[in-house]
Amino acid sequence: MTPRVVPWNSSPGADSPARCPPPGFLIDEPVHLDARLHYARHYGTTVTYQQTSALAFGSAAFVTGALLANAIGNSNARSRAARLASPQWRDHELTRVVVTPTRTWCYSYGRWLAFHHTGVLEYHLDPHGVVLLFADTEPLRLTGPAAWLHAVLFAYFRSGASALTTATFLLPIGANQSPAASAATSPSTSR
């Protein structure tokens, strides 16, 4: 699925992103991005593991070896469980993401999840995409070709058109713009 997004409105006086038709997505808000992105959430979890007990009979060396092997096995199981339980990016899936002026919608595991833009405490780009941090739920990471477009739309909807040049999290996007593209999109200051 290629992202459905229409560039910024080009009609005179229009200073907002264009709308795109969202097939099968019914909401009273305009949709400005409908794309497939990789979705992940960051959280820890509870992991159970099995400890074993050894009962060995024989020489002292055999019993010591069996008990030592059992202790090493239990230690490895405990370490593996701790590693699996630690906070990390989970729930990885390629999913449909829809952006409206107030929310980012993600279709995850058969249901729509709404992430309100006003609930975002911190927003940043990382090498993989964009990360949204919230006060009341796990962080959200969106990755893929349309992730940076999400950043631009988020900045615009959260803080207005001036944020497109002032939002610090958009700086990596501007830094990646080639000098030729920058010259082509920047107004000329020479007379």
Solvent accessible surface area in square Angstrom, and as a share of the most:
residue,aa,sasa,rsa
1,M,108,0.48
2,T,109,0.63
3,P,60,0.38
4,R,76,0.28
5,V,53,0.31
6,V,66,0.38
7,P,106,0.67
8,W,88,0.31
9,N,56,0.29
10,S,115,0.74
11,S,64,0.42
12,P,137,0.86
13,G,83,0.80
14,A,35,0.27
15,D,95,0.49
16,S,39,0.25
17,P,6,0.04
18,A,7,0.06
19,R,164,0.60
20,C,6,0.04
21,P,98,0.61
22,P,38,0.24
23,P,76,0.48
24,G,75,0.72
25,F,14,0.06
26,L,175,0.87
27,I,50,0.25
28,D,151,0.78
29,E,37,0.16
30,P,37,0.23
31,V,5,0.03
32,H,9,0.04
33,L,0,0.00
34,D,0,0.00
35,A,0,0.00
36,R,90,0.33
37,L,0,0.00
38,H,97,0.43
39,Y,6,0.02
40,A,4,0.03
41,R,20,0.07
42,H,58,0.26
43,Y,63,0.24
44,G,34,0.33
45,T,63,0.36
46,T,122,0.71
47,V,46,0.27
48,T,124,0.72
49,Y,85,0.32
50,Q,148,0.66
51,Q,96,0.43
52,T,80,0.46
53,S,113,0.73
54,A,37,0.29
55,L,151,0.75
56,A,20,0.15
57,F,160,0.67
58,G,61,0.59
59,S,71,0.46
60,A,85,0.66
61,A,83,0.64
62,F,121,0.50
63,V,40,0.23
64,T,85,0.49
65,G,36,0.35
66,A,27,0.21
67,L,88,0.44
68,L,107,0.53
69,A,64,0.50
70,N,32,0.16
71,A,52,0.41
72,I,94,0.48
73,G,38,0.37
74,N,17,0.09
75,S,46,0.30
76,N,94,0.48
77,A,29,0.23
78,R,111,0.40
79,S,63,0.41
80,R,139,0.51
81,A,6,0.05
82,A,64,0.50
83,R,145,0.53
84,L,67,0.33
85,A,26,0.20
86,S,47,0.30
87,P,91,0.57
88,Q,65,0.29
89,W,56,0.20
90,R,43,0.16
91,D,51,0.27
92,H,120,0.54
93,E,39,0.18
94,L,85,0.42
95,T,4,0.02
96,R,39,0.14
97,V,0,0.00
98,V,0,0.00
99,V,0,0.00
100,T,0,0.00
101,P,38,0.24
102,T,69,0.40
103,R,51,0.18
104,T,0,0.00
105,W,36,0.13
106,C,0,0.00
107,Y,89,0.34
108,S,4,0.02
109,Y,145,0.55
110,G,55,0.53
111,R,151,0.55
112,W,78,0.27
113,L,32,0.16
114,A,41,0.32
115,F,12,0.05
116,H,97,0.43
117,H,4,0.02
118,T,118,0.69
119,G,33,0.32
120,V,4,0.02
121,L,127,0.63
122,E,90,0.40
123,Y,16,0.06
124,H,62,0.28
125,L,25,0.12
126,D,27,0.14
127,P,134,0.84
128,H,115,0.51
129,G,3,0.03
130,V,0,0.00
131,V,5,0.03
132,L,0,0.00
133,L,48,0.24
134,F,22,0.09
135,A,82,0.64
136,D,129,0.67
137,T,52,0.30
138,E,70,0.31
139,P,31,0.19
140,L,0,0.00
141,R,40,0.15
142,L,0,0.00
143,T,22,0.13
144,G,29,0.28
145,P,135,0.85
146,A,6,0.04
147,A,1,0.01
148,W,85,0.30
149,L,56,0.28
150,H,0,0.00
151,A,0,0.00
152,V,36,0.21
153,L,2,0.01
154,F,5,0.02
155,A,3,0.02
156,Y,31,0.12
157,F,43,0.18
158,R,105,0.38
159,S,73,0.47
160,G,30,0.29
161,A,53,0.41
162,S,76,0.49
163,A,5,0.04
164,L,60,0.30
165,T,121,0.70
166,T,96,0.56
167,A,18,0.14
168,T,106,0.62
169,F,37,0.16
170,L,16,0.08
171,L,116,0.58
172,P,57,0.36
173,I,42,0.21
174,G,46,0.45
175,A,86,0.67
176,N,102,0.52
177,Q,77,0.34
178,S,57,0.37
179,P,117,0.73
180,A,80,0.62
181,A,40,0.31
182,S,41,0.27
183,A,77,0.60
184,A,89,0.69
185,T,97,0.57
186,S,60,0.39
187,P,120,0.76
188,S,94,0.60
189,T,132,0.77
190,S,95,0.61
191,R,283,1.03
